Amino acid sequence: MTSDKKENCGLFGIFGDSEAINKTYFGLHSLQHRGQESAGIASSDGKFIRCYTGMGTVKRVFRRGSAVFEKLSNPIAIGHVRYSTTGSSSSINSQPILSEYSRGQVAIAHNGNLINASLLRDEYEAYGSIFKSTCDTEIITHLLAKPSHVSKPDPLAHVLNHLQGAYCLLFLFPDYIEAARDPYGIRPLCIGQTQAGAYIVASENCALDVIGAKFIREVEPGEIVRLDKNGLHSRFFVKPDSITPAHCIFEHIYFAKQSSSFFSQNVHEFRKKVGKQLAIEHPVKNADVVIPVPDSGTSAAIGYSEESKTPFDMGLVRSHYVGRTFISPSQESRELEVKLKLAIVKEVVRDKRIVVVDDSIVRGTTTKSKIEALRQAGAKEIHMRVSCPPIRYPCFYGVDFPTKEELIANDRSVEQIRKFLNVDTLGYCSLEGLLSCAIKPQENYCTACWSGKYRIPVDIAMNKFSMEHYQLHMFDEIDA
Ligand code: AMP
């Protein structure tokens, strides 16, 4: 059985802190925007790992002070929050995944999407391996347990060289944690430290801020960071700087929290810059007000408003009490979800020429519902501005985009999309404009969803495994 799911999740790990369970709980809370489908924590007293996972938000799965929480109160812990995706909602896929193999226990938490997982899984199943979940991550346990891998000088580095795609991984062994980031650095992962000196790894630094820990640095692409009783140790499983990074710029556009900084840049500042760029590329004459689609469009709308000298206002107000899992993510439920999620301040939009700023249009269905509601509320003109180019290609590295056919921009021109949405004008930020807002060199970002240029060849994802490409990443010294 194979998996076609997209897994963009949140990770948190801490070593050697008497409050590790509380810090993991709050850290995961602050990463909740990265996933609300399931939450889990695995912790160790130095000898034995316990793990508890459940469906829903962190608050729903864990009750502080409960018996489960007490049992998990150990000084070493890793935690995971998982994103809700169509058709993959099941408790068997919640993480961390705890297993036992010849070297003892290991709990694994994964953020990202392995594009060769199906292929590896088919191979292992053919030799009799049994899988408990439909989750890509489970294959890593089997790779770790393979006797010929266990005997390698650095088994983890050897195993990581088998993986293709996007991954940030946390491994909890009874007396240490290992954190790894894929050689392209597609998803973010950072290192922090508490005042008392305990090391932390987390998907975003907002998880450090919430527990008063300081940011130290990002985990480098292709790096393994080990946290143990002697502190923090680093090693690389590919030659450092041998691969040009392919950071997912969509993390900055949509996925991450505005207060977080990674890929050497703050998320809010980046979005604001793109909003300014959008105002330069697609100005609107005589607009009365700029309104964001909250929360993802807010920073860009501030930038648009500042650059265009058009007043900013809240024409749409978001309800924070509608969770993503409240309604199953089917096509019909989206319209109702929009109405529940976004209320219109009629006084702001009635008889006005409005500029509506959002971060992206994916299927176009929820955007159409929002525009329809704004028209009903009396908006005179609606000018839609989007802070990334038309999304024409699916993501194989973890962002939950639908199939190519479902993407509205797949086979439609901007003018056709404008007509579909029923807006007066529609302007997308250009790819060049978007990349000009990023700090790193342009070639350091993955732009596949707009350009179709997949940095890791996706024929692997389609089961046409390219041995040549795979060999490219083998780190000779490790395999010697
Ligand atoms: P739609 O009009 O249906 O394409 O929805 C556009 C909205 O979906 C925008 O407000 C985006 O912020 C949001 N969005 C973008 N990417 C995703 C994603 N991967 N999952 C869920 N929502 C997304």
Residues whose N, C-alpha, C, O or C-beta is under 5 A from the ligand:
A	BS01	AMP	Y254 S296 D358 D359 S360 I361 V362 R363 G364 T365 T366 T367 K368 V399 D400 F401
